[in-house]
Amino acid sequence: MELSTDTLVRTALEEDLGRGDITTEATVPRDVRCRARLVAKQDGVLSGIEVFHRAFVMLDPDLCGWESLQDGAAVKPDDTIARFEGRAQAVLMAERTAMNFVQHLSGVATLTARFVAAVGELNCKICCTRKTTPLLRALEKAAVVHGGGTRHRFNLSDGILIKENHVTAAGGLHAAITKARRHSHHLMRVEAEVRNLQEFDEAVEAGADVILLDNMGLDTMREAVRRAAGRQIVLEASGNASLDRVHAIAETGVDFISVGALTNSAAVLDMSLLIENA
């Protein structure tokens, strides 16, 4: 079940606060207010500004003067991403949780934007996978979209994708696709993962709507594209889709390239929260 943003933020705050922020409570009077400014320290794409905002509002419902850029905005060093005013205690207590969210999600958006830029004007879309941080999937997939990518299926109930282990358990690729088509309805596509051209031909013959070309060489992918010509088959490439290789993969003519690294390997986007007295 997808957690609401508020539930996720509240749980994250509870994890960080424990029984309370003893440093802040010992050094900062409760009635002191401050101004805060979120500043970019490197080039990137913003994502997660809503969840960043919610972390502070949960600890200070009277937060005021909120101004921010929108998710998907390009940022550069020294850009002000957001500014607001609130109780200093609440700002200090929520700071790390809020920063963890916005820096991680902006890192996902930034890496996605680099992959999208690497593909350039080719008619191929970059999409994410289910290789996401547990419980952060909705936010991470949104970050991919903010970076210019597209979503894959959200979870296992969101679409049929037959992979290697399904094939083994089902008794073969053709059998797995046939069973999946019987189980689905006319509005649902059936996707099958293949590792070579023999499996590709078998998937086509069995009636797969989408075929995932798994860890194939460029020449093999080009041949798969050639064999799919004139058929209503969507081709997705996956595996070894690094930044320096993704353009060449897109040039083969595939429709989508799925990249697990977008969500499981993105470095955080460097930012700072600067606080001053109100």
Stockholm file with secondary structure:
# STOCKHOLM 1.0

chainA/1-278         MELSTDTLVRTALEEDLGRGDITTEATVPRDVRCRARLVAKQDGVLSGIEVFHRAFVMLDPDLCGWESLQDGAAVKPDDTIARFEGRAQAVLMAERTAMNFVQHLSGVATLTARFVAAVGELNCKICCTRKTTPLLRALEKAAVVHGGGTRHRFNLSDGILIKENHVTAAGGLHAAITKARRHSHHLMRVEAEVRNLQEFDEAVEAGADVILLDNMGLDTMREAVRRAAGRQIVLEASGNASLDRVHAIAETGVDFISVGALTNSAAVLDMSLLIENA
#=GR chainA/1-278 SS CCCCHHHHHHHHHHHHHTTCCHHHHHHSCTTCEEEEEEEECSSEECCCHHHHHHHHHHHCTTCEEEEECCTTCEECTTCEEEEEEEEHHHHHHHHHHHHHHHHHHHHHHHHHHHHHHHHTTSSCEEECCSCCCTTCHHHHHHHHHHTTCBCCCSSTTSCEEECHHHHHHHTSHHHHHHHHHHHSCTTCCEEEEESSHHHHHHHHHHTCSEEEEESCCHHHHHHHHHHHTTSCCEEEEESSCCTTTHHHHHHTTCSEEECTHHHHSCCCCCEEEEEEEC
#=GC SS_cons         CCCCHHHHHHHHHHHHHTTCCHHHHHHSCTTCEEEEEEEECSSEECCCHHHHHHHHHHHCTTCEEEEECCTTCEECTTCEEEEEEEEHHHHHHHHHHHHHHHHHHHHHHHHHHHHHHHHTTSSCEEECCSCCCTTCHHHHHHHHHHTTCBCCCSSTTSCEEECHHHHHHHTSHHHHHHHHHHHSCTTCCEEEEESSHHHHHHHHHHTCSEEEEESCCHHHHHHHHHHHTTSCCEEEEESSCCTTTHHHHHHTTCSEEECTHHHHSCCCCCEEEEEEEC
//
